Amino acid sequence: MKVGGDGSPHAGSSASESIPDSDSRLALPDVHDATLVDEARRLVRQKREQWARETEGWTWYSWLSFYVPIFGWIRTYNWRAWLVWDVAAGMSTAAMVIPQGMSYANLAGLPYAYGLYGAFVPCIVYALFGSSRQLVVGPVAVTSIILGNGLSDFMGSNEDPNNPTDPELQERYNHAAIQVAFIAGCFYTAVGLFRMGWLTNFLSSAVISGFMTGASVIIAMSQVKYILGLKLPRSDTLQGNLEAIFDNISSFQWREFCMGMAFIFLLLAFQYLSRNFKKLFFLKALGPLTVCVVSIALMNIFGWYETDSKGKSYIKPIGKIPKGLPDFTAGWWLPLYNVGRQMTLSVIICLIDICESISIAKALARVNKYRLNYTQELRGLGLANLAGAMFNCYTTTGSFSRSAVNNSVGAKTPLANLATGITILITLLWITPVFKNMSQNVQGAIIIVGVLQLFDWPEFLYLWKINKLDWVVWVVSCLVVLFAGVEIGIGVGVGLSLVLVVYKTAFPRISQLGRLPGTTVYRSVAMYPEAEPQPGVLLLRVDAPLWFANIEGVREYVTQAVDQRRTAGDKIGDPVRVVVLDLAPVTDIDATGIHFLDDLVDELQHEGGITLVLGNPSQRVLLALKRAHLDRKIGRPNIHVHMADAVVRARAIADSKLKQETVEGV
């Protein structure tokens, strides 16, 4: 497509008038320079048209199924083939979440019943609104430790939330936890409605893995007191936990230790058998329930829950768990106790929960070969948290261990979550008194073994082999969580990730190109030594957008490359006469980038009469060039769609200049 156009003063010289035009020159007058308002209207129109096509022919039931997915999959539910598996999976995860939920609630500084409530209401609501077929929601270890440490910093806490020494303090603490669940649910729902899941991209896999590994150590250390039979204050750092343990080691209880270690070995044995023998896969789900049953039996048979002559129990029991349904707690939502701290805590929990839950749901969808609706998934998780906050539930999200069990048992649909919720309901109504004499070291054993899977040392080794910068992010995130605390650790991890993003952008890769023999393909001469440099032409490719953060690095590299090529060319009689920039990877350019190209044209022309040619610029870059009238200064004949044609143009300019120099020399 040929165009007439105003060339630059340099491009319009006699030396370039005889240069043949290429068919790949860009028709710059045809590039539509739309206003921001026009662009916004166009995007809205496109979305409307796309939505109209997707929803064409929908009935009222289709719309109902879209907003409440259970009405969609329940119509096609294969009751004869799937019901048994869903119920079995739901009951298996319920057996796992009953002891886990109580343990995680205690980890969060809340009464045991809150853990059961969190496995009851959110499970049922998620079954109605969630899109993952195997994901199981409920209390998880990481959220619990973040909530417990975050609230205790400004609210204070009781050593034993089930038998508080200060009931009023515990009541305020419980209210604050519900408020955080409410705020997190609002954030969840907003992220889903406005499709802002991209925010989690700032939490790289290295940050998440390092954070989880550090948090797993802190969580495990916080439970050692139950294994040793000690009374220790809450601490969110490794050194704080170790100091508390050694300061109180004189109070070591050998009975608690022996019983707790036996439970740990029993849980590890169950995990080993379920992992190595496929027919025993159910042992992973039954492990936590088994140690609970054993503990209850031993405590009642031998009377270890009874007090000795000093008024102390031989082995400390967890105490009474109130039975019955949770209270309606929407009235607790406002006013907040500490707006800044609770909002910050809610944002951190929401981001961590989204990353954890979506990654688990993605993996399960891939294994079971179905497509996950991410927007609906976030809405479902948000509504589950909001509903939970109405009924004594603290923040919940997808659980890795319970979802894995749910999938391995054979869950086919979210009906498994309903089965879990109903099983917990039965437990709340009639079974909670059974747990009264269960030993506290059970919860320590369950949590310690449960968080072992969060200790991601294989990722540590993998990142060391693959990418040293990601490995540094992993190590820093892990160490800061260990020695400075969970909240600071995630903040430092995110900050370090952003610094690395800026660093990589500020110093982009710039390659010198050459033509692969026998082709019109141009590749890096560093990667392809056989690539042939072009006589009189320097080919460069910038592998990043051109913006203020990286312009100086690009300018420095281009200047050095031109000087080196000029020096080398002068020695062999082949000076550089044209510089070609391959702009294919340049997806965007800002005002600083435009100034750079403007200055580059002048500098090249001033230093040695060198011409600048551009190859394969994007639509966005073309618009910026046109708005700045830089297309005229560069010369429209010097802007091409294809890199090969840009090189042809550059070769022609270089040959023309060589002829002119020869004539002038004669």
C-alpha positions as CSV (number, residue, x, y, z in Angstrom):
1,M,0.0,0.0,0.0
2,K,1.7,3.1,-1.3
3,V,1.2,6.4,0.2
4,G,2.4,9.9,-0.6
5,G,3.7,11.7,2.4
6,D,5.8,14.4,3.8
7,G,9.2,13.1,4.3
8,S,11.7,14.6,6.7
9,P,14.3,17.1,5.5
10,H,16.9,14.3,5.8
11,A,14.8,11.7,4.0
12,G,14.0,14.1,1.2
13,S,17.5,14.7,0.1
14,S,18.8,13.9,-3.4
15,A,20.5,10.9,-2.0
16,S,17.2,9.3,-1.0
17,E,14.9,10.5,-3.9
18,S,16.1,7.6,-6.0
19,I,15.5,5.0,-3.3
20,P,12.7,2.6,-4.3
21,D,9.6,2.5,-2.1
22,S,8.5,-0.6,-0.3
23,D,5.0,-2.1,-0.4
24,S,5.1,-2.4,3.4
25,R,5.2,1.3,4.2
26,L,2.6,2.2,6.8
27,A,-0.4,4.2,5.7
28,L,-0.1,6.6,8.5
29,P,-3.0,8.9,7.4
30,D,-5.3,5.9,7.9
31,V,-4.3,5.4,11.5
32,H,-7.3,6.7,13.5
33,D,-6.4,9.1,16.2
34,A,-9.3,8.5,18.6
35,T,-9.9,10.4,21.7
36,L,-10.0,8.8,25.1
37,V,-13.8,9.2,25.2
38,D,-14.1,7.5,21.8
39,E,-11.9,4.6,22.9
40,A,-13.9,4.2,26.1
41,R,-17.2,4.1,24.1
42,R,-15.7,1.6,21.6
43,L,-14.6,-0.7,24.5
44,V,-18.0,-0.5,26.1
45,R,-19.7,-1.2,22.8
46,Q,-17.5,-4.2,22.2
47,K,-18.3,-5.6,25.6
48,R,-22.0,-5.1,25.1
49,E,-21.9,-6.8,21.7
50,Q,-19.9,-9.7,23.1
51,W,-22.3,-10.0,26.1
52,A,-25.3,-9.9,23.7
53,R,-23.8,-12.7,21.6
54,E,-23.0,-14.9,24.7
55,T,-26.5,-14.4,26.2
56,E,-28.5,-14.7,23.0
57,G,-31.5,-16.9,23.5
58,W,-31.2,-17.1,27.3
59,T,-34.4,-17.8,29.3
60,W,-35.2,-16.7,32.8
61,Y,-33.8,-19.9,34.1
62,S,-30.5,-19.4,32.2
63,W,-30.1,-16.0,33.9
64,L,-30.9,-17.6,37.3
65,S,-28.3,-20.3,36.6
66,F,-25.8,-17.7,35.7
67,Y,-26.1,-15.8,39.0
68,V,-26.8,-18.9,41.2
69,P,-24.8,-21.8,39.5
70,I,-26.5,-24.6,41.5
71,F,-29.6,-24.2,39.4
72,G,-27.5,-24.9,36.3
73,W,-25.7,-28.0,37.3
74,I,-28.6,-29.5,39.4
75,R,-30.7,-29.9,36.2
76,T,-28.1,-32.2,34.7
77,Y,-27.1,-33.9,37.9
78,N,-26.7,-37.7,37.5
79,W,-28.2,-38.8,40.8
80,R,-27.6,-42.5,40.3
81,A,-23.9,-42.2,39.4
82,W,-22.7,-39.1,41.3
83,L,-24.7,-38.9,44.6
84,V,-22.8,-41.6,46.4
85,W,-19.4,-40.1,45.5
86,D,-20.5,-36.6,46.5
87,V,-21.9,-37.7,49.8
88,A,-18.8,-39.9,50.6
89,A,-16.5,-37.0,49.7
90,G,-18.5,-34.5,51.7
91,M,-18.5,-36.8,54.8
92,S,-14.7,-37.5,54.4
93,T,-13.9,-33.8,54.3
94,A,-16.2,-33.2,57.3
95,A,-14.4,-35.8,59.3
96,M,-11.2,-33.9,58.4
97,V,-12.5,-30.4,59.1
98,I,-14.1,-31.0,62.5
99,P,-10.8,-31.3,64.3
100,Q,-9.0,-29.0,61.9
101,G,-11.6,-26.3,62.2
102,M,-11.4,-26.3,66.0
103,S,-7.6,-26.2,65.9
104,Y,-7.5,-23.4,63.4
105,A,-10.0,-21.3,65.4
106,N,-7.8,-21.6,68.4
107,L,-4.9,-20.6,66.2
108,A,-6.9,-17.4,65.3
109,G,-7.5,-16.7,69.0
110,L,-11.2,-17.7,68.7
111,P,-13.4,-20.3,70.5
112,Y,-13.4,-23.8,69.0
113,A,-17.0,-23.4,67.9
114,Y,-16.0,-20.7,65.5
115,G,-14.0,-23.2,63.5
116,L,-17.1,-25.5,63.2
117,Y,-19.3,-22.5,62.2
118,G,-16.7,-21.6,59.5
119,A,-17.0,-25.1,58.1
120,F,-20.8,-25.0,58.1
121,V,-22.3,-21.8,56.7
122,P,-19.6,-20.9,54.1
123,C,-19.6,-24.5,52.7
124,I,-23.4,-24.4,52.1
125,V,-23.3,-20.9,50.5
126,Y,-20.3,-21.8,48.3
127,A,-22.2,-24.8,47.1
128,L,-24.9,-22.5,45.8
129,F,-22.7,-19.8,44.2
130,G,-19.2,-21.3,43.6
131,S,-18.1,-22.7,40.2
132,S,-15.4,-25.2,41.3
133,R,-16.7,-28.7,41.6
134,Q,-14.1,-30.0,44.0
135,L,-13.0,-27.0,46.0
136,V,-13.8,-27.2,49.7
137,V,-14.0,-23.9,51.7
138,G,-13.5,-23.4,55.4
139,P,-10.9,-22.2,58.0
140,V,-7.3,-22.6,56.9
141,A,-4.0,-22.3,58.8
142,V,-2.5,-19.3,57.1
143,T,-5.6,-17.1,57.4
144,S,-5.9,-18.1,61.0
145,I,-2.4,-17.2,61.9
146,I,-2.6,-13.8,60.1
147,L,-5.9,-13.0,61.8
148,G,-4.7,-14.1,65.2
149,N,-1.5,-12.1,65.1
150,G,-3.1,-9.1,63.4
151,L,-6.0,-8.8,65.9
152,S,-3.9,-9.5,69.0
153,D,-1.6,-6.6,68.1
154,F,-4.2,-3.9,68.7
155,M,-7.1,-5.8,70.5
156,G,-5.2,-7.9,72.9
157,S,-6.1,-11.6,73.5
158,N,-6.7,-14.3,76.0
159,E,-4.3,-17.2,76.4
160,D,-7.3,-19.7,76.1
161,P,-10.2,-18.2,74.1
162,N,-12.4,-21.1,75.2
163,N,-11.9,-20.3,78.9
164,P,-11.0,-16.6,78.9
165,T,-9.6,-14.9,81.9
166,D,-11.1,-11.7,80.5
167,P,-14.5,-12.5,79.0
168,E,-15.2,-8.9,77.9
169,L,-11.9,-8.8,76.0
170,Q,-12.7,-12.1,74.3
171,E,-16.1,-10.7,73.3
172,R,-14.5,-7.7,71.7
173,Y,-12.0,-9.9,70.0
174,N,-14.7,-12.1,68.6
175,H,-16.6,-9.1,67.3
176,A,-13.4,-7.7,65.6
177,A,-12.8,-11.1,63.9
178,I,-16.3,-11.1,62.5
179,Q,-15.8,-7.5,61.2
180,V,-12.7,-8.6,59.4
181,A,-14.6,-11.4,57.8
182,F,-17.3,-9.0,56.7
183,I,-14.8,-6.5,55.1
184,A,-12.8,-9.4,53.5
185,G,-16.1,-10.7,52.0
186,C,-16.9,-7.2,50.6
187,F,-13.4,-7.1,49.0
188,Y,-13.8,-10.6,47.6
189,T,-17.2,-9.8,46.1
190,A,-16.0,-6.4,44.7
191,V,-12.9,-8.1,43.1
192,G,-15.3,-10.6,41.5
193,L,-17.9,-8.1,40.3
194,F,-15.3,-5.7,38.8
195,R,-13.1,-8.5,37.5
196,M,-10.1,-7.2,39.4
197,G,-8.4,-10.6,40.0
198,W,-5.4,-9.2,38.2
199,L,-4.4,-7.5,41.5
200,T,-3.2,-10.9,42.7
201,N,-0.6,-10.8,39.9
202,F,1.5,-8.6,42.2
203,L,1.9,-11.7,44.4
204,S,4.3,-13.8,42.4
205,S,4.5,-17.6,42.9
206,A,7.9,-17.0,44.6
207,V,6.4,-14.6,47.1
208,I,3.5,-16.9,47.9
209,S,5.7,-19.9,48.2
210,G,8.2,-18.1,50.4
211,F,5.5,-16.6,52.5
212,M,3.7,-19.9,53.0
213,T,7.0,-21.7,53.9
214,G,7.8,-19.0,56.5
215,A,4.2,-19.0,57.8
216,S,4.2,-22.8,58.1
217,V,7.2,-22.6,60.5
218,I,5.6,-19.9,62.6
219,I,2.3,-21.9,62.8
220,A,4.1,-25.1,63.8
221,M,6.1,-23.2,66.4
222,S,3.0,-21.7,67.9
223,Q,1.6,-25.2,68.5
224,V,4.7,-26.6,70.2
225,K,3.4,-25.4,73.5
226,Y,0.5,-27.9,73.3
227,I,2.9,-30.7,72.6
228,L,5.2,-29.7,75.5
229,G,2.3,-28.8,77.9
230,L,3.5,-25.2,78.3
231,K,1.6,-21.9,78.8
232,L,3.2,-19.4,76.4
233,P,2.3,-15.9,75.2
234,R,1.4,-15.5,71.5
235,S,4.2,-14.5,69.2
236,D,4.4,-14.1,65.4
237,T,8.2,-14.4,65.0
238,L,10.5,-17.4,65.2
239,Q,12.8,-15.9,67.8
240,G,9.8,-14.9,69.9
241,N,8.5,-18.4,70.0
242,L,11.9,-19.9,70.7
243,E,12.5,-17.5,73.5
244,A,9.1,-18.2,75.1
245,I,9.7,-22.0,74.9
246,F,13.2,-21.9,76.5
247,D,12.1,-19.5,79.2
248,N,9.3,-21.8,80.3
249,I,10.9,-25.2,79.5
250,S,11.0,-25.9,83.3
251,S,7.2,-26.4,83.1
252,F,7.6,-29.2,80.6
253,Q,4.8,-31.9,80.9
254,W,6.1,-35.3,79.9
255,R,2.6,-36.9,79.6
256,E,1.5,-34.2,77.2
257,F,4.7,-34.6,75.2
258,C,4.4,-38.4,74.9
259,M,0.8,-38.3,73.9
260,G,1.3,-35.4,71.4
261,M,4.3,-37.0,69.7
262,A,2.4,-40.3,69.4
263,F,-0.4,-38.4,67.6
264,I,2.1,-36.7,65.3
265,F,3.7,-40.1,64.3
266,L,0.2,-41.6,63.9
267,L,-0.8,-38.7,61.5
268,L,2.4,-39.0,59.6
269,A,1.9,-42.8,59.2
270,F,-1.6,-42.2,57.9
271,Q,-0.3,-39.7,55.4
272,Y,2.5,-42.0,54.3
273,L,0.1,-45.0,53.8
274,S,-2.5,-42.9,51.9
275,R,0.3,-41.4,49.6
276,N,2.0,-44.7,48.8
277,F,-0.9,-47.1,48.7
278,K,-3.8,-46.0,46.5
279,K,-6.3,-48.3,48.1
280,L,-5.7,-46.6,51.4
281,F,-6.2,-43.0,50.1
282,F,-9.0,-42.5,52.6
283,L,-6.6,-42.6,55.6
284,K,-5.5,-39.0,54.9
285,A,-9.1,-37.9,55.6
286,L,-9.5,-40.2,58.6
287,G,-6.2,-39.3,60.2
288,P,-7.4,-36.1,62.1
289,L,-10.6,-37.8,63.2
290,T,-8.8,-40.9,64.3
291,V,-6.5,-39.1,66.7
292,C,-9.5,-37.2,68.1
293,V,-11.3,-40.5,68.8
294,V,-8.2,-42.0,70.3
295,S,-7.6,-38.9,72.5
296,I,-11.2,-38.8,73.7
297,A,-11.1,-42.5,74.4
298,L,-7.9,-42.4,76.4
299,M,-8.8,-39.3,78.3
300,N,-12.1,-40.8,79.4
301,I,-10.9,-44.3,80.1
302,F,-7.9,-43.3,82.2
303,G,-9.5,-40.1,83.6
304,W,-6.5,-37.9,82.5
305,Y,-8.7,-34.9,82.3
306,E,-9.2,-35.0,86.0
307,T,-7.2,-32.7,88.3
308,D,-4.4,-33.9,90.6
309,S,-3.7,-32.8,94.2
310,K,-2.4,-29.4,92.9
311,G,-5.6,-28.7,91.0
312,K,-4.0,-29.3,87.5
313,S,-5.2,-31.8,84.9
314,Y,-2.9,-34.7,84.1
315,I,-3.4,-33.8,80.5
316,K,-5.2,-30.6,79.7
317,P,-8.6,-31.0,77.9
318,I,-10.1,-28.5,75.5
319,G,-13.1,-28.0,77.7
320,K,-16.8,-27.4,76.8
321,I,-17.8,-26.5,73.3
322,P,-21.3,-24.9,73.1
323,K,-23.7,-26.9,71.0
324,G,-26.3,-25.5,68.7
325,L,-26.5,-23.2,65.7
326,P,-24.4,-20.0,65.4
327,D,-25.9,-16.7,66.4
328,F,-26.9,-14.0,63.9
329,T,-23.9,-11.6,64.0
330,A,-24.6,-9.0,61.2
331,G,-25.2,-6.5,64.0
332,W,-21.5,-6.8,64.9
333,W,-20.2,-5.5,61.6
334,L,-20.2,-1.8,62.5
335,P,-18.7,0.3,63.9
336,L,-15.2,-1.0,63.5
337,Y,-12.8,-1.0,66.5
338,N,-9.8,0.2,64.5
339,V,-10.6,1.2,60.9
340,G,-7.0,1.3,59.6
341,R,-5.7,-1.9,61.1
342,Q,-8.8,-3.9,60.3
343,M,-9.0,-2.7,56.7
344,T,-5.3,-3.5,56.2
345,L,-5.7,-6.9,57.8
346,S,-8.8,-7.6,55.6
347,V,-6.9,-6.6,52.4
348,I,-3.9,-8.9,53.3
349,I,-6.2,-11.8,54.1
350,C,-8.3,-11.3,51.0
351,L,-5.2,-11.2,48.7
352,I,-3.7,-14.3,50.3
353,D,-7.0,-16.2,50.2
354,I,-7.7,-15.3,46.6
355,C,-4.3,-16.5,45.5
356,E,-4.6,-19.7,47.5
357,S,-8.2,-20.5,46.6
358,I,-7.9,-19.7,42.8
359,S,-4.7,-21.6,42.4
360,I,-6.3,-24.7,44.0
361,A,-9.4,-24.3,42.0
362,K,-7.4,-23.9,38.8
363,A,-5.4,-27.1,39.5
364,L,-8.6,-29.1,40.2
365,A,-10.3,-27.8,37.1
366,R,-7.3,-28.8,35.0
367,V,-7.1,-32.3,36.5
368,N,-10.9,-32.9,36.1
369,K,-11.0,-31.3,32.6
370,Y,-13.5,-28.5,33.0
371,R,-13.4,-24.7,32.6
372,L,-13.4,-22.5,35.7
373,N,-15.4,-19.3,35.8
374,Y,-13.0,-17.0,37.7
375,T,-15.5,-14.2,38.1
376,Q,-18.2,-16.4,39.5
377,E,-15.6,-18.2,41.7
378,L,-14.6,-14.9,43.3
379,R,-18.2,-13.9,43.7
380,G,-19.0,-17.3,45.3
381,L,-16.1,-16.9,47.8
382,G,-17.1,-13.4,48.6
383,L,-20.7,-14.4,49.3
384,A,-19.6,-17.3,51.4
385,N,-17.6,-15.0,53.6
386,L,-20.4,-12.4,53.8
387,A,-22.9,-15.1,54.8
388,G,-20.4,-16.5,57.2
389,A,-19.9,-13.1,58.8
390,M,-23.6,-13.1,59.5
391,F,-23.3,-16.3,61.6
392,N,-20.2,-16.3,63.8
393,C,-17.7,-17.3,61.1
394,Y,-14.3,-15.8,60.6
395,T,-12.7,-15.6,57.2
396,T,-12.7,-18.7,55.1
397,T,-11.2,-19.8,51.8
398,G,-10.4,-22.9,49.8
399,S,-8.4,-25.5,51.7
400,F,-5.6,-27.3,49.9
401,S,-5.6,-30.4,52.0
402,R,-9.4,-30.8,52.3
403,S,-9.9,-30.1,48.5
404,A,-7.3,-32.7,47.7
405,V,-9.2,-35.3,49.8
406,N,-12.5,-34.2,48.3
407,N,-11.1,-34.8,44.8
408,S,-9.4,-38.1,45.7
409,V,-12.5,-39.6,47.2
410,G,-14.4,-38.8,44.0
411,A,-16.4,-35.5,44.4
412,K,-18.3,-34.7,41.2
413,T,-20.1,-31.5,42.0
414,P,-20.4,-28.8,44.7
415,L,-23.0,-31.0,46.3
416,A,-20.1,-32.4,48.2
417,N,-19.8,-29.1,50.0
418,L,-23.5,-29.4,50.9
419,A,-22.8,-32.8,52.4
420,T,-19.9,-31.4,54.4
421,G,-22.1,-28.5,55.7
422,I,-24.9,-30.9,56.7
423,T,-22.5,-33.2,58.5
424,I,-21.1,-30.2,60.5
425,L,-24.7,-29.1,61.2
426,I,-25.4,-32.5,62.8
427,T,-22.2,-32.2,64.8
428,L,-23.1,-28.8,66.1
429,L,-26.6,-29.9,67.1
430,W,-25.8,-33.2,68.9
431,I,-22.1,-34.2,68.9
432,T,-20.1,-31.2,70.3
433,P,-20.3,-32.4,74.0
434,V,-18.3,-35.5,73.0
435,F,-15.2,-33.3,72.5
436,K,-15.3,-31.8,76.0
437,N,-12.5,-34.1,77.4
438,M,-10.4,-34.3,74.2
439,S,-6.8,-33.3,75.0
440,Q,-5.4,-30.0,73.7
441,N,-2.3,-31.7,72.3
442,V,-4.5,-33.2,69.6
443,Q,-4.9,-29.7,68.0
444,G,-1.2,-29.1,68.1
445,A,-0.5,-32.4,66.4
446,I,-3.1,-31.9,63.7
447,I,-1.9,-28.4,62.9
448,I,1.8,-29.3,62.9
449,V,1.3,-32.2,60.5
450,G,-1.2,-30.2,58.5
451,V,1.2,-27.3,57.8
452,L,4.1,-29.6,56.7
453,Q,2.6,-29.5,53.2
454,L,3.0,-25.7,53.2
455,F,6.8,-26.0,53.7
456,D,7.7,-25.7,50.1
457,W,11.3,-26.7,50.0
458,P,11.1,-28.2,46.5
459,E,10.2,-24.7,45.2
460,F,13.3,-23.4,46.9
461,L,15.5,-25.8,45.0
462,Y,13.5,-25.3,41.7
463,L,13.9,-21.5,41.8
464,W,17.6,-21.8,42.5
465,K,18.0,-23.8,39.3
466,I,15.6,-21.7,37.2
467,N,15.8,-18.1,38.2
468,K,18.1,-16.6,40.9
469,L,16.1,-13.4,41.3
470,D,12.9,-15.4,42.0
471,W,15.0,-17.5,44.4
472,V,16.1,-14.3,46.2
473,V,12.4,-13.2,46.5
474,W,11.5,-16.6,48.0
475,V,14.3,-16.4,50.5
476,V,13.6,-12.8,51.5
477,S,9.9,-13.4,51.9
478,C,10.5,-16.5,54.0
479,L,13.1,-15.0,56.3
480,V,11.1,-11.8,56.8
481,V,8.0,-13.8,57.8
482,L,10.1,-15.9,60.2
483,F,11.9,-13.0,61.9
484,A,9.7,-10.0,61.4
485,G,6.2,-11.4,61.3
486,V,3.6,-12.5,58.8
487,E,2.1,-9.1,57.9
488,I,5.5,-7.5,57.4
489,G,6.7,-10.5,55.4
490,I,3.9,-10.4,52.9
491,G,4.4,-6.6,52.5
492,V,8.2,-7.0,52.0
493,G,7.6,-9.8,49.5
494,V,5.2,-7.7,47.4
495,G,7.5,-4.7,47.6
496,L,10.5,-6.8,46.4
497,S,8.4,-8.2,43.6
498,L,7.5,-4.7,42.4
499,V,11.1,-3.6,42.7
500,L,12.2,-6.5,40.5
501,V,9.5,-5.7,38.0
502,V,10.7,-2.1,37.8
503,Y,14.3,-3.3,37.6
504,K,13.6,-5.6,34.7
505,T,11.6,-2.9,32.9
506,A,14.2,-0.2,33.5
507,F,17.0,-2.4,32.0
508,P,15.3,-4.2,29.1
509,R,17.1,-6.6,26.8
510,I,18.3,-4.9,23.6
511,S,19.6,-7.2,20.9
512,Q,21.7,-6.5,17.8
513,L,20.2,-8.4,14.9
514,G,21.4,-10.1,11.8
515,R,19.8,-12.0,8.9
516,L,19.7,-15.8,9.1
517,P,21.4,-17.1,5.9
518,G,19.0,-17.8,3.0
519,T,16.0,-16.1,4.8
520,T,14.5,-12.7,5.5
521,V,14.3,-13.5,9.2
522,Y,16.3,-11.3,11.6
523,R,17.5,-12.7,14.9
524,S,19.9,-11.8,17.7
525,V,23.6,-12.3,16.7
526,A,24.3,-13.3,20.2
527,M,21.9,-16.2,20.1
528,Y,22.5,-17.0,16.4
529,P,26.2,-16.5,15.6
530,E,25.5,-17.4,12.0
531,A,23.2,-14.4,11.6
532,E,24.7,-12.0,9.1
533,P,25.2,-8.3,9.8
534,Q,24.0,-6.0,7.1
535,P,26.6,-3.7,5.4
536,G,26.2,-0.1,6.5
537,V,23.2,-0.9,8.7
538,L,22.9,-1.5,12.4
539,L,19.8,-3.5,13.4
540,L,18.6,-3.2,17.0
541,R,15.5,-4.6,18.8
542,V,14.2,-3.3,22.1
543,D,12.3,-6.0,24.0
544,A,10.2,-3.8,26.2
545,P,7.8,-0.8,26.1
546,L,9.6,2.6,25.8
547,W,8.7,4.6,28.9
548,F,10.4,7.0,31.4
549,A,11.8,4.2,33.6
550,N,13.9,2.5,30.9
551,I,14.7,5.3,28.4
552,E,18.1,6.1,29.9
553,G,19.1,2.5,29.7
554,V,17.9,2.2,26.1
555,R,19.6,5.5,25.1
556,E,22.9,4.4,26.7
557,Y,22.9,1.0,24.9
558,V,21.9,2.5,21.5
559,T,24.7,5.1,21.8
560,Q,27.3,2.6,22.7
561,A,26.2,0.2,20.0
562,V,26.4,2.9,17.3
563,D,29.9,4.0,18.6
564,Q,31.2,0.4,18.6
565,R,29.8,-0.3,15.1
566,R,31.2,3.0,13.8
567,T,34.6,2.2,15.2
568,A,34.6,-1.3,13.9
569,G,33.2,-0.2,10.5
570,D,35.8,2.6,10.0
571,K,38.5,0.0,10.3
572,I,37.1,-2.2,7.5
573,G,35.6,0.6,5.4
574,D,32.0,-0.1,6.3
575,P,30.8,2.8,8.5
576,V,27.3,2.7,9.9
577,R,24.9,4.8,7.8
578,V,21.5,3.6,8.9
579,V,20.1,2.4,12.2
580,V,17.0,0.2,12.1
581,L,14.9,-0.2,15.3
582,D,12.7,-3.3,15.4
583,L,9.7,-2.1,17.5
584,A,7.7,-5.3,17.4
585,P,8.1,-6.0,21.1
586,V,7.4,-2.3,22.0
587,T,3.8,-2.5,23.0
588,D,3.6,1.0,24.3
589,I,5.4,4.3,24.4
590,D,5.0,7.4,26.6
591,A,6.0,11.0,26.2
592,T,9.5,10.3,27.4
593,G,9.9,7.6,24.8
594,I,8.7,10.0,22.1
595,H,11.3,12.6,23.2
596,F,13.9,9.8,23.1
597,L,13.1,9.0,19.4
598,D,13.0,12.7,18.6
599,D,16.4,13.3,20.1
600,L,17.8,10.1,18.5
601,V,16.9,11.3,15.0
602,D,18.8,14.5,15.6
603,E,21.8,12.9,17.3
604,L,22.3,10.3,14.6
605,Q,22.0,12.9,11.9
606,H,24.4,15.3,13.6
607,E,27.0,12.7,14.5
608,G,27.4,11.1,11.1
609,G,24.5,11.7,8.9
610,I,22.9,8.4,10.1
611,T,19.3,7.8,9.2
612,L,16.8,6.2,11.5
613,V,14.4,3.5,10.1
614,L,11.6,1.9,12.2
615,G,10.3,-1.6,11.6
616,N,6.9,-3.1,12.7
617,P,5.6,-0.5,15.2
618,S,2.3,-1.3,16.9
619,Q,-0.9,0.7,16.5
620,R,-0.4,2.4,19.8
621,V,3.2,3.5,18.9
622,L,2.0,4.7,15.5
623,L,-0.6,6.9,17.1
624,A,2.0,8.4,19.5
625,L,4.3,9.1,16.5
626,K,1.5,10.8,14.6
627,R,0.3,12.9,17.5
628,A,3.9,14.2,18.0
629,H,4.4,14.7,14.3
630,L,7.5,12.5,14.6
631,D,6.4,10.4,11.7
632,R,7.2,13.4,9.5
633,K,10.5,14.0,11.0
634,I,11.6,10.4,10.7
635,G,10.1,10.2,7.2
636,R,7.0,8.2,6.5
637,P,8.9,6.1,3.9
638,N,11.2,5.0,6.7
639,I,8.4,3.4,8.8
640,H,7.5,-0.1,7.7
641,V,5.2,-3.0,8.6
642,H,7.7,-5.7,8.1
643,M,11.2,-5.8,9.5
644,A,12.5,-7.3,6.2
645,D,11.2,-4.4,4.2
646,A,12.6,-1.9,6.7
647,V,16.0,-3.6,6.2
648,V,15.6,-3.3,2.4
649,R,14.8,0.4,2.8
650,A,17.9,0.8,5.1
651,R,20.1,-1.1,2.6
652,A,18.9,1.2,-0.2
653,I,19.6,4.3,1.8
654,A,23.1,3.0,2.8
655,D,23.9,2.2,-0.8
656,S,22.7,5.6,-2.0
657,K,24.8,7.3,0.6
658,L,27.8,5.2,-0.4
659,K,27.4,6.2,-4.0
660,Q,27.0,9.9,-3.1
661,E,30.2,9.7,-0.9
662,T,32.0,8.0,-3.8
663,V,30.9,10.8,-6.3
664,E,31.9,13.5,-3.8
665,G,35.2,11.8,-3.2
666,V,36.0,11.8,-6.9
